[in-house]
């Protein structure tokens, strides 16, 4: 029993390492690109002529900044897919696609509920955000946990329903 629990916890830890592994690279891209494309910093150190707007260096640093920023902006979907891949024993591609679809359905449903209740204007300031173009609640990575819990509950209910039926016993694949 103890070994089984430890094995599950170890698999959970490994599954978190997959999306976390990209964060240092994204942080470096965002940090270096953001600081060397910042006009105030360039003006302070007298680099505005060499690395200021319109130069090739500025364009490269802006690209680096945007490349790092896109990872942080989409961290919840990256975590949803990464944890699904890490936790799946088989068919990891199906798990990743399922996680992405559950993520989008969750945010689309929340967006519809927000719209039905007066739109984002009726909500508290800062309570809503745009997630991949969908108006949703500001949940961040916590939203991934909500979606994963709902997915787990639905799968458990469906498994129990299928297990209690006897049709599965007669339809074995050989």
GUTOR-854838 format. One record per residue (C-alpha): y, z, x. Coordinates in nm, 4 decimals, padded with zeros to 6 digits. Example, Ala and Ser with C-alpha at 12.3 -4.5 7.8 and 13.67 -1.06 7.14 Angstrom:
BEGIN
v:-00.4500&w:00.7800&u:01.2300
v:-00.1060&w:00.7140&u:01.3670
***
This chain:
BEGIN
v:00.0000&w:00.0000&u:00.0000
v:00.2389&w:00.1003&u:00.2763
v:00.1585&w:-00.2162&u:00.4734
v:00.2143&w:-00.4334&u:00.1671
v:00.5576&w:-00.2807&u:00.1015
v:00.6485&w:-00.3149&u:00.4692
v:00.5380&w:-00.6801&u:00.4617
v:00.7583&w:-00.7545&u:00.1610
v:01.0570&w:-00.5799&u:00.3186
v:00.9996&w:-00.7716&u:00.6407
v:00.9951&w:-01.1003&u:00.4469
v:01.3203&w:-01.0017&u:00.2717
v:01.4816&w:-00.9278&u:00.6074
v:01.3667&w:-01.2611&u:00.7508
v:01.4954&w:-01.4459&u:00.4464
v:01.8442&w:-01.3001&u:00.5027
v:01.8414&w:-01.4116&u:00.8640
v:01.8284&w:-01.7790&u:00.7665
v:02.1748&w:-01.7980&u:00.6025
v:02.3206&w:-01.5370&u:00.8388
v:02.2263&w:-01.7483&u:01.1423
v:02.4948&w:-02.0077&u:01.0596
v:02.7784&w:-01.7530&u:01.0314
v:02.8597&w:-01.7150&u:01.4054
v:02.8984&w:-02.0904&u:01.4521
v:03.1061&w:-02.1208&u:01.1350
v:03.3204&w:-01.8272&u:01.2474
v:03.3837&w:-01.9851&u:01.5862
v:03.4770&w:-02.3180&u:01.4288
v:03.7106&w:-02.1497&u:01.1806
v:03.8661&w:-01.9163&u:01.4375
v:03.9252&w:-02.1694&u:01.7147
v:04.0305&w:-02.4446&u:01.4764
v:04.2561&w:-02.2180&u:01.2739
v:04.4327&w:-02.0595&u:01.5676
v:04.4913&w:-02.3813&u:01.7631
v:04.6203&w:-02.5667&u:01.4561
v:04.8561&w:-02.2818&u:01.3582
v:05.2134&w:-02.3990&u:01.4210
v:05.3464&w:-02.0447&u:01.4726
v:05.0946&w:-01.9768&u:01.7488
v:05.1581&w:-02.3135&u:01.9121
v:05.5349&w:-02.2588&u:01.9008
v:05.5024&w:-01.9083&u:02.0465
v:05.3076&w:-02.0336&u:02.3495
v:05.5069&w:-02.3552&u:02.3900
v:05.2168&w:-02.5829&u:02.2999
v:05.3791&w:-02.7519&u:02.0013
v:05.4430&w:-03.0760&u:02.1903
v:05.0880&w:-03.1047&u:02.3239
v:04.8855&w:-02.9695&u:02.0312
v:05.1323&w:-02.9830&u:01.7420
v:05.1054&w:-03.1834&u:01.4182
v:05.0335&w:-03.5510&u:01.4702
v:04.8434&w:-03.5100&u:01.7973
v:04.4742&w:-03.5828&u:01.8468
v:04.4144&w:-03.2183&u:01.9476
v:04.5671&w:-03.0939&u:01.6241
v:04.3471&w:-03.3309&u:01.4227
v:04.0340&w:-03.2091&u:01.6049
v:04.1271&w:-02.8430&u:01.5531
v:04.1988&w:-02.8996&u:01.1837
v:03.8558&w:-03.0631&u:01.1456
v:03.6964&w:-02.7634&u:01.3206
v:03.8828&w:-02.5245&u:01.0929
v:03.7763&w:-02.7075&u:00.7765
v:03.4140&w:-02.7312&u:00.8982
v:03.4014&w:-02.3528&u:00.9453
v:03.5864&w:-02.2829&u:00.6222
v:03.3451&w:-02.4855&u:00.4074
v:03.0573&w:-02.2580&u:00.5131
v:03.2467&w:-01.9422&u:00.4157
v:03.3763&w:-02.0991&u:00.0926
v:03.0204&w:-02.1826&u:-00.0176
v:02.8475&w:-01.8730&u:00.1179
v:02.6976&w:-01.7706&u:-00.2190
v:02.5103&w:-02.1016&u:-00.2670
v:02.4016&w:-02.0978&u:00.0989
v:02.2637&w:-01.7447&u:00.0513
v:02.0924&w:-01.8411&u:-00.2753
v:01.9123&w:-02.1329&u:-00.1143
v:01.8432&w:-01.9539&u:00.2153
v:01.6932&w:-01.6455&u:00.0544
v:01.4832&w:-01.8624&u:-00.1788
v:01.3479&w:-02.0578&u:00.1194
v:01.2809&w:-01.7373&u:00.3123
v:01.1032&w:-01.5622&u:00.0256
v:00.8891&w:-01.8563&u:-00.0856
v:00.5377&w:-01.8636&u:00.0542
v:00.4733&w:-02.2229&u:-00.0478
v:00.6852&w:-02.5088&u:-00.1783
v:01.0034&w:-02.3939&u:-00.0071
v:01.1851&w:-02.7123&u:-00.1096
v:01.1192&w:-02.6388&u:-00.4765
v:01.2401&w:-02.2811&u:-00.4274
v:01.5671&w:-02.4010&u:-00.2711
v:01.6285&w:-02.6527&u:-00.5480
v:01.5441&w:-02.3902&u:-00.8108
v:01.7889&w:-02.1455&u:-00.6535
v:02.0676&w:-02.4052&u:-00.6473
v:02.0058&w:-02.5011&u:-01.0099
v:01.9980&w:-02.1347&u:-01.1183
v:02.3239&w:-02.0772&u:-00.9293
v:02.4971&w:-02.3681&u:-01.1045
v:02.3584&w:-02.2767&u:-01.4478
v:02.4742&w:-01.9173&u:-01.4061
v:02.8290&w:-02.0226&u:-01.3152
v:02.8425&w:-02.2912&u:-01.5858
v:02.7322&w:-02.0348&u:-01.8463
v:02.9920&w:-01.7853&u:-01.7269
v:03.2531&w:-02.0626&u:-01.7338
v:03.1643&w:-02.1479&u:-02.0927
v:03.1902&w:-01.7804&u:-02.1950
v:03.5305&w:-01.7553&u:-02.0247
v:03.6459&w:-02.0680&u:-02.2090
v:03.5166&w:-01.9339&u:-02.5430
v:03.7097&w:-01.6100&u:-02.4935
v:04.0532&w:-01.7581&u:-02.4278
v:04.0154&w:-01.9128&u:-02.0846
v:04.1137&w:-01.7751&u:-01.7445
v:04.4610&w:-01.6894&u:-01.8750
v:04.3097&w:-01.4181&u:-02.0985
v:04.1310&w:-01.2568&u:-01.8024
v:04.2750&w:-01.0087&u:-01.5550
v:04.4535&w:-01.1638&u:-01.2591
v:04.2099&w:-01.2319&u:-00.9760
v:03.9030&w:-01.1963&u:-01.1986
v:03.8280&w:-01.5687&u:-01.2066
v:03.7812&w:-01.8277&u:-00.9364
v:03.6652&w:-02.1842&u:-00.9014
v:03.3080&w:-02.2167&u:-00.7754
v:03.2311&w:-02.5796&u:-00.6901
v:03.4828&w:-02.6868&u:-00.9535
v:03.3477&w:-02.4503&u:-01.2220
v:03.5686&w:-02.1694&u:-01.3522
v:03.3675&w:-01.8505&u:-01.3091
v:03.4000&w:-01.4816&u:-01.2357
v:03.4886&w:-01.3745&u:-00.8828
v:03.1431&w:-01.2457&u:-00.7795
v:03.0769&w:-01.3830&u:-00.4310
v:02.7325&w:-01.3134&u:-00.2918
v:02.6726&w:-01.0496&u:-00.5642
v:02.6378&w:-01.3408&u:-00.8082
v:02.3393&w:-01.4611&u:-00.6070
v:02.1671&w:-01.1270&u:-00.6673
v:02.2391&w:-01.1525&u:-01.0397
v:02.0932&w:-01.5045&u:-01.0538
v:01.7893&w:-01.4036&u:-00.8470
v:01.7214&w:-01.1025&u:-01.0711
v:01.7472&w:-01.3140&u:-01.3869
v:01.5178&w:-01.5745&u:-01.2299
v:01.2666&w:-01.3064&u:-01.1321
v:01.2674&w:-01.1553&u:-01.4822
v:01.2176&w:-01.4929&u:-01.6515
v:00.9336&w:-01.5810&u:-01.4139
v:00.7680&w:-01.2427&u:-01.4707
v:00.7878&w:-01.2793&u:-01.8499
v:00.6493&w:-01.6328&u:-01.8368
v:00.3694&w:-01.5218&u:-01.6047
v:00.2695&w:-01.2408&u:-01.8411
v:00.2739&w:-01.4760&u:-02.1404
v:00.0612&w:-01.7326&u:-01.9562
v:-00.1752&w:-01.4668&u:-01.8217
v:-00.2406&w:-01.3151&u:-02.1635
v:-00.3314&w:-01.6558&u:-02.3013
v:-00.6749&w:-01.7807&u:-02.2083
v:-00.5865&w:-02.1475&u:-02.1750
v:-00.5354&w:-02.1139&u:-01.8001
v:-00.8978&w:-02.0039&u:-01.7515
v:-01.0323&w:-02.3335&u:-01.8877
v:-00.7870&w:-02.5705&u:-01.7167
v:-00.8806&w:-02.5149&u:-01.3528
v:-00.8033&w:-02.7815&u:-01.0954
v:-01.1023&w:-02.8746&u:-00.8846
***
